[in-house]
Amino acid sequence: MSVYVDPMLQCFRSKKWRYDSACHLVGDTVAELHAFAASLGLKRVWFQNSLLPHYDLTTNKRRQAVKLGAIELDVKSFIQKARTCRNA
């Protein structure tokens, strides 16, 4: 069981997201994703249960996630992994 992050991408700021970039944190299971997110200090209300269950991360949280064991994937590998996580 693992959690994964994709590369940081540029994004638009909004009332919900005040940063210029973000990445996604996904897990092999939603339970594992929530547990890992909690270890990062993320709030459960930030979970996005959409087509791809995930948390958005800032640059600093991504760095922290990698230090805690999140696996870094390139965009192509992340999309492939996201498809399997979505179906878990």
PyMOL commands that place a pseudoatom at each C-alpha (Angstrom):
pseudoatom trace, name=CA, resn=MET, resi=1, chain=A, elem=C, hetatm=0, pos=[0.000, 0.000, 0.000]
pseudoatom trace, name=CA, resn=SER, resi=2, chain=A, elem=C, hetatm=0, pos=[1.327, 3.427, -0.951]
pseudoatom trace, name=CA, resn=VAL, resi=3, chain=A, elem=C, hetatm=0, pos=[0.503, 7.056, -1.578]
pseudoatom trace, name=CA, resn=TYR, resi=4, chain=A, elem=C, hetatm=0, pos=[1.620, 9.046, -4.598]
pseudoatom trace, name=CA, resn=VAL, resi=5, chain=A, elem=C, hetatm=0, pos=[2.188, 12.639, -5.698]
pseudoatom trace, name=CA, resn=ASP, resi=6, chain=A, elem=C, hetatm=0, pos=[2.306, 14.091, -9.181]
pseudoatom trace, name=CA, resn=PRO, resi=7, chain=A, elem=C, hetatm=0, pos=[4.496, 17.033, -10.277]
pseudoatom trace, name=CA, resn=MET, resi=8, chain=A, elem=C, hetatm=0, pos=[3.630, 20.566, -9.192]
pseudoatom trace, name=CA, resn=LEU, resi=9, chain=A, elem=C, hetatm=0, pos=[1.475, 22.310, -11.794]
pseudoatom trace, name=CA, resn=GLN, resi=10, chain=A, elem=C, hetatm=0, pos=[0.576, 25.933, -12.278]
pseudoatom trace, name=CA, resn=CYS, resi=11, chain=A, elem=C, hetatm=0, pos=[-3.010, 26.742, -11.302]
pseudoatom trace, name=CA, resn=PHE, resi=12, chain=A, elem=C, hetatm=0, pos=[-5.373, 29.656, -10.851]
pseudoatom trace, name=CA, resn=ARG, resi=13, chain=A, elem=C, hetatm=0, pos=[-5.910, 31.190, -7.468]
pseudoatom trace, name=CA, resn=SER, resi=14, chain=A, elem=C, hetatm=0, pos=[-9.444, 31.194, -6.114]
pseudoatom trace, name=CA, resn=LYS, resi=15, chain=A, elem=C, hetatm=0, pos=[-11.303, 31.704, -2.855]
pseudoatom trace, name=CA, resn=LYS, resi=16, chain=A, elem=C, hetatm=0, pos=[-10.645, 28.036, -2.086]
pseudoatom trace, name=CA, resn=TRP, resi=17, chain=A, elem=C, hetatm=0, pos=[-7.015, 27.902, -3.282]
pseudoatom trace, name=CA, resn=ARG, resi=18, chain=A, elem=C, hetatm=0, pos=[-4.697, 30.876, -2.789]
pseudoatom trace, name=CA, resn=TYR, resi=19, chain=A, elem=C, hetatm=0, pos=[-1.562, 29.345, -4.288]
pseudoatom trace, name=CA, resn=ASP, resi=20, chain=A, elem=C, hetatm=0, pos=[-0.046, 29.559, -7.789]
pseudoatom trace, name=CA, resn=SER, resi=21, chain=A, elem=C, hetatm=0, pos=[0.681, 25.838, -8.014]
pseudoatom trace, name=CA, resn=ALA, resi=22, chain=A, elem=C, hetatm=0, pos=[-0.541, 22.534, -6.673]
pseudoatom trace, name=CA, resn=CYS, resi=23, chain=A, elem=C, hetatm=0, pos=[-0.145, 18.799, -6.956]
pseudoatom trace, name=CA, resn=HIS, resi=24, chain=A, elem=C, hetatm=0, pos=[-2.328, 15.832, -6.053]
pseudoatom trace, name=CA, resn=LEU, resi=25, chain=A, elem=C, hetatm=0, pos=[-1.948, 13.242, -3.331]
pseudoatom trace, name=CA, resn=VAL, resi=26, chain=A, elem=C, hetatm=0, pos=[-3.664, 9.895, -4.021]
pseudoatom trace, name=CA, resn=GLY, resi=27, chain=A, elem=C, hetatm=0, pos=[-3.444, 6.498, -2.369]
pseudoatom trace, name=CA, resn=ASP, resi=28, chain=A, elem=C, hetatm=0, pos=[-3.924, 2.855, -3.185]
pseudoatom trace, name=CA, resn=THR, resi=29, chain=A, elem=C, hetatm=0, pos=[-6.966, 3.028, -0.882]
pseudoatom trace, name=CA, resn=VAL, resi=30, chain=A, elem=C, hetatm=0, pos=[-8.995, 5.936, 0.435]
pseudoatom trace, name=CA, resn=ALA, resi=31, chain=A, elem=C, hetatm=0, pos=[-8.366, 4.789, 4.010]
pseudoatom trace, name=CA, resn=GLU, resi=32, chain=A, elem=C, hetatm=0, pos=[-4.613, 4.869, 3.454]
pseudoatom trace, name=CA, resn=LEU, resi=33, chain=A, elem=C, hetatm=0, pos=[-4.914, 8.258, 1.754]
pseudoatom trace, name=CA, resn=HIS, resi=34, chain=A, elem=C, hetatm=0, pos=[-6.784, 9.721, 4.744]
pseudoatom trace, name=CA, resn=ALA, resi=35, chain=A, elem=C, hetatm=0, pos=[-4.290, 8.284, 7.228]
pseudoatom trace, name=CA, resn=PHE, resi=36, chain=A, elem=C, hetatm=0, pos=[-1.342, 9.707, 5.300]
pseudoatom trace, name=CA, resn=ALA, resi=37, chain=A, elem=C, hetatm=0, pos=[-3.067, 13.065, 4.866]
pseudoatom trace, name=CA, resn=ALA, resi=38, chain=A, elem=C, hetatm=0, pos=[-3.638, 13.215, 8.615]
pseudoatom trace, name=CA, resn=SER, resi=39, chain=A, elem=C, hetatm=0, pos=[0.086, 12.615, 9.180]
pseudoatom trace, name=CA, resn=LEU, resi=40, chain=A, elem=C, hetatm=0, pos=[0.718, 15.681, 6.977]
pseudoatom trace, name=CA, resn=GLY, resi=41, chain=A, elem=C, hetatm=0, pos=[-1.681, 17.754, 9.058]
pseudoatom trace, name=CA, resn=LEU, resi=42, chain=A, elem=C, hetatm=0, pos=[-4.294, 17.988, 6.298]
pseudoatom trace, name=CA, resn=LYS, resi=43, chain=A, elem=C, hetatm=0, pos=[-7.897, 18.468, 7.306]
pseudoatom trace, name=CA, resn=ARG, resi=44, chain=A, elem=C, hetatm=0, pos=[-10.414, 15.821, 6.248]
pseudoatom trace, name=CA, resn=VAL, resi=45, chain=A, elem=C, hetatm=0, pos=[-12.684, 18.538, 4.826]
pseudoatom trace, name=CA, resn=TRP, resi=46, chain=A, elem=C, hetatm=0, pos=[-9.981, 19.242, 2.227]
pseudoatom trace, name=CA, resn=PHE, resi=47, chain=A, elem=C, hetatm=0, pos=[-10.476, 15.759, 0.752]
pseudoatom trace, name=CA, resn=GLN, resi=48, chain=A, elem=C, hetatm=0, pos=[-11.888, 15.884, -2.760]
pseudoatom trace, name=CA, resn=ASN, resi=49, chain=A, elem=C, hetatm=0, pos=[-14.049, 12.860, -3.423]
pseudoatom trace, name=CA, resn=SER, resi=50, chain=A, elem=C, hetatm=0, pos=[-14.361, 13.430, -7.131]
pseudoatom trace, name=CA, resn=LEU, resi=51, chain=A, elem=C, hetatm=0, pos=[-13.616, 11.230, -10.113]
pseudoatom trace, name=CA, resn=LEU, resi=52, chain=A, elem=C, hetatm=0, pos=[-10.175, 10.948, -8.515]
pseudoatom trace, name=CA, resn=PRO, resi=53, chain=A, elem=C, hetatm=0, pos=[-10.293, 10.911, -4.705]
pseudoatom trace, name=CA, resn=HIS, resi=54, chain=A, elem=C, hetatm=0, pos=[-7.386, 13.153, -3.669]
pseudoatom trace, name=CA, resn=TYR, resi=55, chain=A, elem=C, hetatm=0, pos=[-5.977, 15.991, -1.632]
pseudoatom trace, name=CA, resn=ASP, resi=56, chain=A, elem=C, hetatm=0, pos=[-4.355, 19.036, -3.218]
pseudoatom trace, name=CA, resn=LEU, resi=57, chain=A, elem=C, hetatm=0, pos=[-0.899, 19.878, -1.899]
pseudoatom trace, name=CA, resn=THR, resi=58, chain=A, elem=C, hetatm=0, pos=[1.218, 23.016, -1.794]
pseudoatom trace, name=CA, resn=THR, resi=59, chain=A, elem=C, hetatm=0, pos=[4.919, 22.866, -2.622]
pseudoatom trace, name=CA, resn=ASN, resi=60, chain=A, elem=C, hetatm=0, pos=[5.851, 22.599, 1.047]
pseudoatom trace, name=CA, resn=LYS, resi=61, chain=A, elem=C, hetatm=0, pos=[3.286, 19.873, 1.775]
pseudoatom trace, name=CA, resn=ARG, resi=62, chain=A, elem=C, hetatm=0, pos=[4.465, 17.936, -1.290]
pseudoatom trace, name=CA, resn=ARG, resi=63, chain=A, elem=C, hetatm=0, pos=[8.036, 18.108, -0.032]
pseudoatom trace, name=CA, resn=GLN, resi=64, chain=A, elem=C, hetatm=0, pos=[6.875, 16.909, 3.391]
pseudoatom trace, name=CA, resn=ALA, resi=65, chain=A, elem=C, hetatm=0, pos=[4.829, 14.098, 1.821]
pseudoatom trace, name=CA, resn=VAL, resi=66, chain=A, elem=C, hetatm=0, pos=[7.871, 12.825, -0.086]
pseudoatom trace, name=CA, resn=LYS, resi=67, chain=A, elem=C, hetatm=0, pos=[9.956, 12.882, 3.100]
pseudoatom trace, name=CA, resn=LEU, resi=68, chain=A, elem=C, hetatm=0, pos=[7.249, 10.783, 4.773]
pseudoatom trace, name=CA, resn=GLY, resi=69, chain=A, elem=C, hetatm=0, pos=[7.323, 8.221, 1.958]
pseudoatom trace, name=CA, resn=ALA, resi=70, chain=A, elem=C, hetatm=0, pos=[4.980, 9.401, -0.801]
pseudoatom trace, name=CA, resn=ILE, resi=71, chain=A, elem=C, hetatm=0, pos=[6.126, 8.119, -4.171]
pseudoatom trace, name=CA, resn=GLU, resi=72, chain=A, elem=C, hetatm=0, pos=[6.856, 10.754, -6.814]
pseudoatom trace, name=CA, resn=LEU, resi=73, chain=A, elem=C, hetatm=0, pos=[5.440, 9.965, -10.240]
pseudoatom trace, name=CA, resn=ASP, resi=74, chain=A, elem=C, hetatm=0, pos=[5.721, 11.770, -13.558]
pseudoatom trace, name=CA, resn=VAL, resi=75, chain=A, elem=C, hetatm=0, pos=[2.464, 12.876, -15.194]
pseudoatom trace, name=CA, resn=LYS, resi=76, chain=A, elem=C, hetatm=0, pos=[2.049, 9.781, -17.374]
pseudoatom trace, name=CA, resn=SER, resi=77, chain=A, elem=C, hetatm=0, pos=[2.722, 7.363, -14.502]
pseudoatom trace, name=CA, resn=PHE, resi=78, chain=A, elem=C, hetatm=0, pos=[0.464, 9.355, -12.185]
pseudoatom trace, name=CA, resn=ILE, resi=79, chain=A, elem=C, hetatm=0, pos=[-2.443, 9.151, -14.626]
pseudoatom trace, name=CA, resn=GLN, resi=80, chain=A, elem=C, hetatm=0, pos=[-1.971, 5.392, -14.881]
pseudoatom trace, name=CA, resn=LYS, resi=81, chain=A, elem=C, hetatm=0, pos=[-1.796, 5.059, -11.077]
pseudoatom trace, name=CA, resn=ALA, resi=82, chain=A, elem=C, hetatm=0, pos=[-4.835, 7.324, -10.649]
pseudoatom trace, name=CA, resn=ARG, resi=83, chain=A, elem=C, hetatm=0, pos=[-6.886, 4.985, -12.809]
pseudoatom trace, name=CA, resn=THR, resi=84, chain=A, elem=C, hetatm=0, pos=[-6.056, 2.047, -10.560]
pseudoatom trace, name=CA, resn=CYS, resi=85, chain=A, elem=C, hetatm=0, pos=[-6.622, 4.063, -7.361]
pseudoatom trace, name=CA, resn=ARG, resi=86, chain=A, elem=C, hetatm=0, pos=[-9.988, 5.239, -8.636]
pseudoatom trace, name=CA, resn=ASN, resi=87, chain=A, elem=C, hetatm=0, pos=[-11.089, 1.646, -9.152]
pseudoatom trace, name=CA, resn=ALA, resi=88, chain=A, elem=C, hetatm=0, pos=[-9.815, 0.362, -5.765]
for i in range(1, 88): cmd.bond("trace and resi %d" % i, "trace and resi %d" % (i + 1))
show_as sticks, trace
zoom trace
